[in-house]
Amino acid sequence: MSSSRNLQETHLNRARASLRQALSWYGYLRKSGQLSSNPELLGLVKPELEALNSTLNKLDSNIIRIAAFGLVSRGKSAVLNALLGDKILQTGPLNGVTQWPRSVRWQPGGKVLVELIDTPGLDEIEGESRADMAREVVHQADLILFVVSGDITRTEYQALLELRRSQKPLILVFNKIDLYPDTDQGAIYQNLQQLGAGNPQAKPLLPDEIVMVAAEPAAMEVRVEWPDGRVSYEWETPLPQVEELKEIILNILNREGRSLLALNALIQARDAEAAIAQKTIDLREQEAENIIWQFTKYKALAVMLNPIAFLDILGGTVADLALIRALARLYGLPMTSYEAGKILKTILFSSGGLLLGELGSSFILGLGKSTAAITSGDNPSNITAFAGSAIAQAGIAGYGAYSVGKAAQVYLEKGCTWGQLGASSVIQEILSQVDKNTILYRLRQELGIKY
């Protein structure tokens, strides 16, 4: 258990370090003027910068957020009330009792602090804004309770798939189990195992991922025999049956709670940084295109006029690297190791194209551009050969520069969350270390991450 706690603490510290690095980088950009000198860009990315700050604050507060989702009348509020042991959240027979997300604090066992979030039904009539708001809660949640209370409908199944795609651990809660005879409960459980996985080819849910409860059991008529021999009948409401759910939640929190907190914070940071990169690239698209074409023209012209093949290749590589740096300065995005291999291949293909062009001209014309330049004084016809070879290689050089520029845009856009302490890098690191008996291991399988 101590090793599990130590690993969780490591994950939490790595997540903090990742977010602080991101905030430090964008703080530097603001101080250096790259952001503040562009009010339009600063306004565009302000929500993402605020999200990074609030995510770090959430990490420091060490509060686990558990959100309940489901369609109307499935008993989401009732399930949370049963966990709390008090009817704090409003419930009722009418659809749409919960109009807005509402959160309450819960401290099970007097140790870990949990925030339970109740959400509107995902299928409320004329409730598009409320449904959208409910989905927004997913981004803040560390663990999701998806509440059902009967055969899963198509709408529920689609909502379940959407929540699965949010890359958050999920527990499927079957409420109102008291309405079903014991003989049916086994079949219900098996059906939920397959449907809850969200994919017919996926493995069935683990024991920690599915639980049956009765948050507000139906009242039962009880026969009462009095000492004087009289018999009467009274209606009694049984106590909620949520102890198994409470125990599962506590086990998950003790076993991997801090890791869940770290992972969710990193996912939020990754999405925020990706949005910053996308907005930056979209806003400066025309400037970037101008820079790429400028380098393309200069590189093509330099190769065409230069008579020495070796300098073509060396100069072309230097120009490609300079283009990448120019784009990095324009965007103000961190340069990391993400897809560095791909961009290096693009540069090598660019240089290799020039080399093949030189060899091709030597084979076809019997002399290369360098030879034609040297011997042009002896044979004027060599000037024509030089021009033809130079124009062909200039075209190859220009195409190579343009390819490098486009590859660099992808490299800078996607790479901001990778590299040392990048959010995506730390996410992979955490998922590579989780135990097979954890709910996070299931998430790793869904993401298709192999180690």
Contacts in CASP RR format, 6 or more apart in sequence:
PFRMAT RR
TARGET T0000
AUTHOR 0000-0000-0000
METHOD contacts of the structure
MODEL  1
MSSSRNLQETHLNRARASLRQALSWYGYLRKSGQLSSNPELLGLVKPELE
ALNSTLNKLDSNIIRIAAFGLVSRGKSAVLNALLGDKILQTGPLNGVTQW
PRSVRWQPGGKVLVELIDTPGLDEIEGESRADMAREVVHQADLILFVVSG
DITRTEYQALLELRRSQKPLILVFNKIDLYPDTDQGAIYQNLQQLGAGNP
QAKPLLPDEIVMVAAEPAAMEVRVEWPDGRVSYEWETPLPQVEELKEIIL
NILNREGRSLLALNALIQARDAEAAIAQKTIDLREQEAENIIWQFTKYKA
LAVMLNPIAFLDILGGTVADLALIRALARLYGLPMTSYEAGKILKTILFS
SGGLLLGELGSSFILGLGKSTAAITSGDNPSNITAFAGSAIAQAGIAGYG
AYSVGKAAQVYLEKGCTWGQLGASSVIQEILSQVDKNTILYRLRQELGIK
Y
1 254 0 8 1.000
4 255 0 8 1.000
4 256 0 8 1.000
4 435 0 8 1.000
5 258 0 8 1.000
7 259 0 8 1.000
7 433 0 8 1.000
8 256 0 8 1.000
8 257 0 8 1.000
8 258 0 8 1.000
8 259 0 8 1.000
8 262 0 8 1.000
9 258 0 8 1.000
11 258 0 8 1.000
11 259 0 8 1.000
11 262 0 8 1.000
11 263 0 8 1.000
11 430 0 8 1.000
11 433 0 8 1.000
12 59 0 8 1.000
12 62 0 8 1.000
12 258 0 8 1.000
12 259 0 8 1.000
12 261 0 8 1.000
12 262 0 8 1.000
14 262 0 8 1.000
14 421 0 8 1.000
14 426 0 8 1.000
14 429 0 8 1.000
14 430 0 8 1.000
15 59 0 8 1.000
15 261 0 8 1.000
15 262 0 8 1.000
15 263 0 8 1.000
15 265 0 8 1.000
15 266 0 8 1.000
15 426 0 8 1.000
15 430 0 8 1.000
16 56 0 8 1.000
16 59 0 8 1.000
16 60 0 8 1.000
17 421 0 8 1.000
18 266 0 8 1.000
18 269 0 8 1.000
18 421 0 8 1.000
18 422 0 8 1.000
18 423 0 8 1.000
18 425 0 8 1.000
18 426 0 8 1.000
19 52 0 8 1.000
19 55 0 8 1.000
19 56 0 8 1.000
19 59 0 8 1.000
19 265 0 8 1.000
19 266 0 8 1.000
19 269 0 8 1.000
19 423 0 8 1.000
20 56 0 8 1.000
21 421 0 8 1.000
21 422 0 8 1.000
22 52 0 8 1.000
22 269 0 8 1.000
22 273 0 8 1.000
22 422 0 8 1.000
22 423 0 8 1.000
23 49 0 8 1.000
23 52 0 8 1.000
23 53 0 8 1.000
23 56 0 8 1.000
25 334 0 8 1.000
26 35 0 8 1.000
26 45 0 8 1.000
26 49 0 8 1.000
26 52 0 8 1.000
26 276 0 8 1.000
27 35 0 8 1.000
29 35 0 8 1.000
29 332 0 8 1.000
30 36 0 8 1.000
30 42 0 8 1.000
34 332 0 8 1.000
35 41 0 8 1.000
35 42 0 8 1.000
35 45 0 8 1.000
36 42 0 8 1.000
38 283 0 8 1.000
40 283 0 8 1.000
41 279 0 8 1.000
41 280 0 8 1.000
41 283 0 8 1.000
41 284 0 8 1.000
44 279 0 8 1.000
44 283 0 8 1.000
45 275 0 8 1.000
45 276 0 8 1.000
45 279 0 8 1.000
45 280 0 8 1.000
48 272 0 8 1.000
48 273 0 8 1.000
48 275 0 8 1.000
48 276 0 8 1.000
48 279 0 8 1.000
49 272 0 8 1.000
49 276 0 8 1.000
51 268 0 8 1.000
51 272 0 8 1.000
52 269 0 8 1.000
52 272 0 8 1.000
52 273 0 8 1.000
55 265 0 8 1.000
55 268 0 8 1.000
55 269 0 8 1.000
55 272 0 8 1.000
56 265 0 8 1.000
58 140 0 8 1.000
58 261 0 8 1.000
58 265 0 8 1.000
59 261 0 8 1.000
59 262 0 8 1.000
59 265 0 8 1.000
62 113 0 8 1.000
62 258 0 8 1.000
62 261 0 8 1.000
63 113 0 8 1.000
63 114 0 8 1.000
63 115 0 8 1.000
64 112 0 8 1.000
64 113 0 8 1.000
64 114 0 8 1.000
64 115 0 8 1.000
64 142 0 8 1.000
64 143 0 8 1.000
64 253 0 8 1.000
64 257 0 8 1.000
64 260 0 8 1.000
64 261 0 8 1.000
65 103 0 8 1.000
65 114 0 8 1.000
65 115 0 8 1.000
65 117 0 8 1.000
65 140 0 8 1.000
65 141 0 8 1.000
65 142 0 8 1.000
65 143 0 8 1.000
65 264 0 8 1.000
66 114 0 8 1.000
66 115 0 8 1.000
66 116 0 8 1.000
66 117 0 8 1.000
66 141 0 8 1.000
66 142 0 8 1.000
66 143 0 8 1.000
66 144 0 8 1.000
66 145 0 8 1.000
66 249 0 8 1.000
67 101 0 8 1.000
67 116 0 8 1.000
67 117 0 8 1.000
67 119 0 8 1.000
67 137 0 8 1.000
67 138 0 8 1.000
67 140 0 8 1.000
67 141 0 8 1.000
67 143 0 8 1.000
67 144 0 8 1.000
67 145 0 8 1.000
68 76 0 8 1.000
68 77 0 8 1.000
68 79 0 8 1.000
68 80 0 8 1.000
68 116 0 8 1.000
68 117 0 8 1.000
68 118 0 8 1.000
68 119 0 8 1.000
68 144 0 8 1.000
68 145 0 8 1.000
68 147 0 8 1.000
68 173 0 8 1.000
69 76 0 8 1.000
69 119 0 8 1.000
69 121 0 8 1.000
69 122 0 8 1.000
69 134 0 8 1.000
69 137 0 8 1.000
69 138 0 8 1.000
69 144 0 8 1.000
69 145 0 8 1.000
69 146 0 8 1.000
69 147 0 8 1.000
69 159 0 8 1.000
69 163 0 8 1.000
70 76 0 8 1.000
70 119 0 8 1.000
70 121 0 8 1.000
70 122 0 8 1.000
70 146 0 8 1.000
70 147 0 8 1.000
70 148 0 8 1.000
70 156 0 8 1.000
70 159 0 8 1.000
71 121 0 8 1.000
71 122 0 8 1.000
71 123 0 8 1.000
71 148 0 8 1.000
71 153 0 8 1.000
71 155 0 8 1.000
71 156 0 8 1.000
71 159 0 8 1.000
72 95 0 8 1.000
72 96 0 8 1.000
72 121 0 8 1.000
72 123 0 8 1.000
72 124 0 8 1.000
73 95 0 8 1.000
73 96 0 8 1.000
73 149 0 8 1.000
74 121 0 8 1.000
74 147 0 8 1.000
74 148 0 8 1.000
74 149 0 8 1.000
74 175 0 8 1.000
75 91 0 8 1.000
75 147 0 8 1.000
75 149 0 8 1.000
75 175 0 8 1.000
75 176 0 8 1.000
75 215 0 8 1.000
75 216 0 8 1.000
76 98 0 8 1.000
76 118 0 8 1.000
76 119 0 8 1.000
76 121 0 8 1.000
76 145 0 8 1.000
76 147 0 8 1.000
77 89 0 8 1.000
77 90 0 8 1.000
77 91 0 8 1.000
77 97 0 8 1.000
77 98 0 8 1.000
77 118 0 8 1.000
78 91 0 8 1.000
78 175 0 8 1.000
78 215 0 8 1.000
78 216 0 8 1.000
78 240 0 8 1.000
79 145 0 8 1.000
79 147 0 8 1.000
79 173 0 8 1.000
79 175 0 8 1.000
79 213 0 8 1.000
79 215 0 8 1.000
79 242 0 8 1.000
79 245 0 8 1.000
80 89 0 8 1.000
80 104 0 8 1.000
80 116 0 8 1.000
80 118 0 8 1.000
81 87 0 8 1.000
81 88 0 8 1.000
81 89 0 8 1.000
81 91 0 8 1.000
81 215 0 8 1.000
82 213 0 8 1.000
82 215 0 8 1.000
82 216 0 8 1.000
82 240 0 8 1.000
82 242 0 8 1.000
83 106 0 8 1.000
83 108 0 8 1.000
83 116 0 8 1.000
83 242 0 8 1.000
83 245 0 8 1.000
83 246 0 8 1.000
83 249 0 8 1.000
84 104 0 8 1.000
84 106 0 8 1.000
84 116 0 8 1.000
85 240 0 8 1.000
88 104 0 8 1.000
89 98 0 8 1.000
89 102 0 8 1.000
89 104 0 8 1.000
89 118 0 8 1.000
90 97 0 8 1.000
90 98 0 8 1.000
91 97 0 8 1.000
91 216 0 8 1.000
95 124 0 8 1.000
95 125 0 8 1.000
96 120 0 8 1.000
96 121 0 8 1.000
96 124 0 8 1.000
98 118 0 8 1.000
98 119 0 8 1.000
98 120 0 8 1.000
98 121 0 8 1.000
99 120 0 8 1.000
99 130 0 8 1.000
100 120 0 8 1.000
100 130 0 8 1.000
100 133 0 8 1.000
101 117 0 8 1.000
101 118 0 8 1.000
101 119 0 8 1.000
101 120 0 8 1.000
101 133 0 8 1.000
101 134 0 8 1.000
101 137 0 8 1.000
102 117 0 8 1.000
102 118 0 8 1.000
103 115 0 8 1.000
103 116 0 8 1.000
103 117 0 8 1.000
103 118 0 8 1.000
104 115 0 8 1.000
104 116 0 8 1.000
104 118 0 8 1.000
105 113 0 8 1.000
105 114 0 8 1.000
105 115 0 8 1.000
105 116 0 8 1.000
106 113 0 8 1.000
106 114 0 8 1.000
106 115 0 8 1.000
106 116 0 8 1.000
107 113 0 8 1.000
107 114 0 8 1.000
108 114 0 8 1.000
108 246 0 8 1.000
108 249 0 8 1.000
108 250 0 8 1.000
108 253 0 8 1.000
109 250 0 8 1.000
112 253 0 8 1.000
112 254 0 8 1.000
112 257 0 8 1.000
114 249 0 8 1.000
114 253 0 8 1.000
117 137 0 8 1.000
117 140 0 8 1.000
117 141 0 8 1.000
119 133 0 8 1.000
119 134 0 8 1.000
119 137 0 8 1.000
120 127 0 8 1.000
120 130 0 8 1.000
120 131 0 8 1.000
120 133 0 8 1.000
120 134 0 8 1.000
121 130 0 8 1.000
121 131 0 8 1.000
121 134 0 8 1.000
122 131 0 8 1.000
122 134 0 8 1.000
122 135 0 8 1.000
122 155 0 8 1.000
122 159 0 8 1.000
123 131 0 8 1.000
123 155 0 8 1.000
123 159 0 8 1.000
124 130 0 8 1.000
124 131 0 8 1.000
135 162 0 8 1.000
138 144 0 8 1.000
138 163 0 8 1.000
138 166 0 8 1.000
138 168 0 8 1.000
139 166 0 8 1.000
139 268 0 8 1.000
139 271 0 8 1.000
140 264 0 8 1.000
140 268 0 8 1.000
141 168 0 8 1.000
141 264 0 8 1.000
142 168 0 8 1.000
142 169 0 8 1.000
142 257 0 8 1.000
142 260 0 8 1.000
142 261 0 8 1.000
142 263 0 8 1.000
142 264 0 8 1.000
143 168 0 8 1.000
143 169 0 8 1.000
143 170 0 8 1.000
143 171 0 8 1.000
143 249 0 8 1.000
143 252 0 8 1.000
143 260 0 8 1.000
144 163 0 8 1.000
144 166 0 8 1.000
144 168 0 8 1.000
144 169 0 8 1.000
144 170 0 8 1.000
144 171 0 8 1.000
145 170 0 8 1.000
145 171 0 8 1.000
145 173 0 8 1.000
146 159 0 8 1.000
146 160 0 8 1.000
146 163 0 8 1.000
146 170 0 8 1.000
146 171 0 8 1.000
146 172 0 8 1.000
146 173 0 8 1.000
147 173 0 8 1.000
147 175 0 8 1.000
148 156 0 8 1.000
148 172 0 8 1.000
148 173 0 8 1.000
148 174 0 8 1.000
148 175 0 8 1.000
148 192 0 8 1.000
149 174 0 8 1.000
149 175 0 8 1.000
149 176 0 8 1.000
150 174 0 8 1.000
150 176 0 8 1.000
150 188 0 8 1.000
152 160 0 8 1.000
152 191 0 8 1.000
152 192 0 8 1.000
152 195 0 8 1.000
152 196 0 8 1.000
157 195 0 8 1.000
157 198 0 8 1.000
160 172 0 8 1.000
160 195 0 8 1.000
160 196 0 8 1.000
160 198 0 8 1.000
161 198 0 8 1.000
163 170 0 8 1.000
164 170 0 8 1.000
164 198 0 8 1.000
164 199 0 8 1.000
164 446 0 8 1.000
167 267 0 8 1.000
167 443 0 8 1.000
167 446 0 8 1.000
167 447 0 8 1.000
168 264 0 8 1.000
168 267 0 8 1.000
168 443 0 8 1.000
169 252 0 8 1.000
169 260 0 8 1.000
169 439 0 8 1.000
169 440 0 8 1.000
169 442 0 8 1.000
169 443 0 8 1.000
170 209 0 8 1.000
171 208 0 8 1.000
171 209 0 8 1.000
171 210 0 8 1.000
171 211 0 8 1.000
171 245 0 8 1.000
171 248 0 8 1.000
171 249 0 8 1.000
171 252 0 8 1.000
171 439 0 8 1.000
172 192 0 8 1.000
172 196 0 8 1.000
172 205 0 8 1.000
172 209 0 8 1.000
172 210 0 8 1.000
172 211 0 8 1.000
173 211 0 8 1.000
173 212 0 8 1.000
173 213 0 8 1.000
173 245 0 8 1.000
174 188 0 8 1.000
174 189 0 8 1.000
174 192 0 8 1.000
174 210 0 8 1.000
174 211 0 8 1.000
174 212 0 8 1.000
174 213 0 8 1.000
175 213 0 8 1.000
175 214 0 8 1.000
175 215 0 8 1.000
176 214 0 8 1.000
176 215 0 8 1.000
177 185 0 8 1.000
177 188 0 8 1.000
177 212 0 8 1.000
177 213 0 8 1.000
177 214 0 8 1.000
177 241 0 8 1.000
178 214 0 8 1.000
178 217 0 8 1.000
178 218 0 8 1.000
178 238 0 8 1.000
178 241 0 8 1.000
179 218 0 8 1.000
180 188 0 8 1.000
185 212 0 8 1.000
188 212 0 8 1.000
189 210 0 8 1.000
189 212 0 8 1.000
192 205 0 8 1.000
192 210 0 8 1.000
193 204 0 8 1.000
193 205 0 8 1.000
193 210 0 8 1.000
194 200 0 8 1.000
194 204 0 8 1.000
196 205 0 8 1.000
196 209 0 8 1.000
196 210 0 8 1.000
197 203 0 8 1.000
197 204 0 8 1.000
197 205 0 8 1.000
202 445 0 8 1.000
202 446 0 8 1.000
203 445 0 8 1.000
205 442 0 8 1.000
206 439 0 8 1.000
206 442 0 8 1.000
208 248 0 8 1.000
208 251 0 8 1.000
208 252 0 8 1.000
208 439 0 8 1.000
209 439 0 8 1.000
209 442 0 8 1.000
211 244 0 8 1.000
211 245 0 8 1.000
211 248 0 8 1.000
212 244 0 8 1.000
213 240 0 8 1.000
213 241 0 8 1.000
213 242 0 8 1.000
213 244 0 8 1.000
213 245 0 8 1.000
214 238 0 8 1.000
214 240 0 8 1.000
214 241 0 8 1.000
214 242 0 8 1.000
215 240 0 8 1.000
215 241 0 8 1.000
215 242 0 8 1.000
216 237 0 8 1.000
216 240 0 8 1.000
217 237 0 8 1.000
217 238 0 8 1.000
217 239 0 8 1.000
217 240 0 8 1.000
217 241 0 8 1.000
218 237 0 8 1.000
219 235 0 8 1.000
219 236 0 8 1.000
219 237 0 8 1.000
220 235 0 8 1.000
220 236 0 8 1.000
220 237 0 8 1.000
220 238 0 8 1.000
221 233 0 8 1.000
221 234 0 8 1.000
221 235 0 8 1.000
222 233 0 8 1.000
222 234 0 8 1.000
222 235 0 8 1.000
222 236 0 8 1.000
223 231 0 8 1.000
223 232 0 8 1.000
223 233 0 8 1.000
224 231 0 8 1.000
224 232 0 8 1.000
224 233 0 8 1.000
224 234 0 8 1.000
225 231 0 8 1.000
226 232 0 8 1.000
252 260 0 8 1.000
252 439 0 8 1.000
253 260 0 8 1.000
255 437 0 8 1.000
255 438 0 8 1.000
256 434 0 8 1.000
256 438 0 8 1.000
256 439 0 8 1.000
256 440 0 8 1.000
259 430 0 8 1.000
259 434 0 8 1.000
259 438 0 8 1.000
259 440 0 8 1.000
260 439 0 8 1.000
260 440 0 8 1.000
262 426 0 8 1.000
262 430 0 8 1.000
263 427 0 8 1.000
263 430 0 8 1.000
263 431 0 8 1.000
263 440 0 8 1.000
263 443 0 8 1.000
266 423 0 8 1.000
266 426 0 8 1.000
266 427 0 8 1.000
266 430 0 8 1.000
267 423 0 8 1.000
267 427 0 8 1.000
269 417 0 8 1.000
269 423 0 8 1.000
270 417 0 8 1.000
270 423 0 8 1.000
270 424 0 8 1.000
270 427 0 8 1.000
273 416 0 8 1.000
273 417 0 8 1.000
273 423 0 8 1.000
274 413 0 8 1.000
274 414 0 8 1.000
274 416 0 8 1.000
274 417 0 8 1.000
276 416 0 8 1.000
277 331 0 8 1.000
277 333 0 8 1.000
277 412 0 8 1.000
277 413 0 8 1.000
277 414 0 8 1.000
277 415 0 8 1.000
277 416 0 8 1.000
278 413 0 8 1.000
280 331 0 8 1.000
280 332 0 8 1.000
280 333 0 8 1.000
281 288 0 8 1.000
281 331 0 8 1.000
281 409 0 8 1.000
281 412 0 8 1.000
281 413 0 8 1.000
284 330 0 8 1.000
284 331 0 8 1.000
287 330 0 8 1.000
288 327 0 8 1.000
288 330 0 8 1.000
288 331 0 8 1.000
288 409 0 8 1.000
291 323 0 8 1.000
291 326 0 8 1.000
291 327 0 8 1.000
291 330 0 8 1.000
292 323 0 8 1.000
292 327 0 8 1.000
292 401 0 8 1.000
292 402 0 8 1.000
292 405 0 8 1.000
292 406 0 8 1.000
293 402 0 8 1.000
295 319 0 8 1.000
295 322 0 8 1.000
295 323 0 8 1.000
295 326 0 8 1.000
295 401 0 8 1.000
295 405 0 8 1.000
296 398 0 8 1.000
296 400 0 8 1.000
296 401 0 8 1.000
296 402 0 8 1.000
297 398 0 8 1.000
298 319 0 8 1.000
299 316 0 8 1.000
299 319 0 8 1.000
299 320 0 8 1.000
299 397 0 8 1.000
299 398 0 8 1.000
299 400 0 8 1.000
299 401 0 8 1.000
300 394 0 8 1.000
300 395 0 8 1.000
300 397 0 8 1.000
300 398 0 8 1.000
300 401 0 8 1.000
301 394 0 8 1.000
302 315 0 8 1.000
302 316 0 8 1.000
302 319 0 8 1.000
302 397 0 8 1.000
303 312 0 8 1.000
303 316 0 8 1.000
303 354 0 8 1.000
303 390 0 8 1.000
303 393 0 8 1.000
303 394 0 8 1.000
303 396 0 8 1.000
303 397 0 8 1.000
303 398 0 8 1.000
304 390 0 8 1.000
304 391 0 8 1.000
304 393 0 8 1.000
304 394 0 8 1.000
304 397 0 8 1.000
305 390 0 8 1.000
306 312 0 8 1.000
307 369 0 8 1.000
307 370 0 8 1.000
307 373 0 8 1.000
307 374 0 8 1.000
307 386 0 8 1.000
308 370 0 8 1.000
309 354 0 8 1.000
309 355 0 8 1.000
309 358 0 8 1.000
309 368 0 8 1.000
309 369 0 8 1.000
309 370 0 8 1.000
312 354 0 8 1.000
312 358 0 8 1.000
312 369 0 8 1.000
312 393 0 8 1.000
312 397 0 8 1.000
313 351 0 8 1.000
313 352 0 8 1.000
313 354 0 8 1.000
313 355 0 8 1.000
316 350 0 8 1.000
316 351 0 8 1.000
316 354 0 8 1.000
316 397 0 8 1.000
316 401 0 8 1.000
317 347 0 8 1.000
317 350 0 8 1.000
317 351 0 8 1.000
319 401 0 8 1.000
320 347 0 8 1.000
320 350 0 8 1.000
320 351 0 8 1.000
320 400 0 8 1.000
320 401 0 8 1.000
320 404 0 8 1.000
320 405 0 8 1.000
321 347 0 8 1.000
323 401 0 8 1.000
323 404 0 8 1.000
323 405 0 8 1.000
323 408 0 8 1.000
324 335 0 8 1.000
324 343 0 8 1.000
324 404 0 8 1.000
324 405 0 8 1.000
324 408 0 8 1.000
324 411 0 8 1.000
327 405 0 8 1.000
327 408 0 8 1.000
327 409 0 8 1.000
327 412 0 8 1.000
328 335 0 8 1.000
328 408 0 8 1.000
328 412 0 8 1.000
331 412 0 8 1.000
333 412 0 8 1.000
333 413 0 8 1.000
333 415 0 8 1.000
333 416 0 8 1.000
334 415 0 8 1.000
334 416 0 8 1.000
335 412 0 8 1.000
336 415 0 8 1.000
336 416 0 8 1.000
336 418 0 8 1.000
336 419 0 8 1.000
336 420 0 8 1.000
336 422 0 8 1.000
337 418 0 8 1.000
337 419 0 8 1.000
337 420 0 8 1.000
338 411 0 8 1.000
338 414 0 8 1.000
338 415 0 8 1.000
338 417 0 8 1.000
338 418 0 8 1.000
338 419 0 8 1.000
338 424 0 8 1.000
339 410 0 8 1.000
339 411 0 8 1.000
339 414 0 8 1.000
339 415 0 8 1.000
340 411 0 8 1.000
342 407 0 8 1.000
342 411 0 8 1.000
343 404 0 8 1.000
343 407 0 8 1.000
343 408 0 8 1.000
343 411 0 8 1.000
346 400 0 8 1.000
346 403 0 8 1.000
346 404 0 8 1.000
346 407 0 8 1.000
347 404 0 8 1.000
349 400 0 8 1.000
349 403 0 8 1.000
350 397 0 8 1.000
350 400 0 8 1.000
350 401 0 8 1.000
350 403 0 8 1.000
350 404 0 8 1.000
353 396 0 8 1.000
353 400 0 8 1.000
354 393 0 8 1.000
354 396 0 8 1.000
354 397 0 8 1.000
356 396 0 8 1.000
357 389 0 8 1.000
357 392 0 8 1.000
357 393 0 8 1.000
357 396 0 8 1.000
358 368 0 8 1.000
358 369 0 8 1.000
358 370 0 8 1.000
358 389 0 8 1.000
358 393 0 8 1.000
361 367 0 8 1.000
361 368 0 8 1.000
361 369 0 8 1.000
361 385 0 8 1.000
361 388 0 8 1.000
361 389 0 8 1.000
361 392 0 8 1.000
361 393 0 8 1.000
362 368 0 8 1.000
362 371 0 8 1.000
365 372 0 8 1.000
365 385 0 8 1.000
365 389 0 8 1.000
367 375 0 8 1.000
367 382 0 8 1.000
367 385 0 8 1.000
368 385 0 8 1.000
368 389 0 8 1.000
369 386 0 8 1.000
369 389 0 8 1.000
369 390 0 8 1.000
369 393 0 8 1.000
371 382 0 8 1.000
372 382 0 8 1.000
372 383 0 8 1.000
372 385 0 8 1.000
372 386 0 8 1.000
372 389 0 8 1.000
373 382 0 8 1.000
373 386 0 8 1.000
375 382 0 8 1.000
376 382 0 8 1.000
376 383 0 8 1.000
376 386 0 8 1.000
417 423 0 8 1.000
417 424 0 8 1.000
417 425 0 8 1.000
418 424 0 8 1.000
418 425 0 8 1.000
419 425 0 8 1.000
428 449 0 8 1.000
430 440 0 8 1.000
431 440 0 8 1.000
431 443 0 8 1.000
431 444 0 8 1.000
431 447 0 8 1.000
431 449 0 8 1.000
432 444 0 8 1.000
432 449 0 8 1.000
432 451 0 8 1.000
434 440 0 8 1.000
434 441 0 8 1.000
434 444 0 8 1.000
435 441 0 8 1.000
END
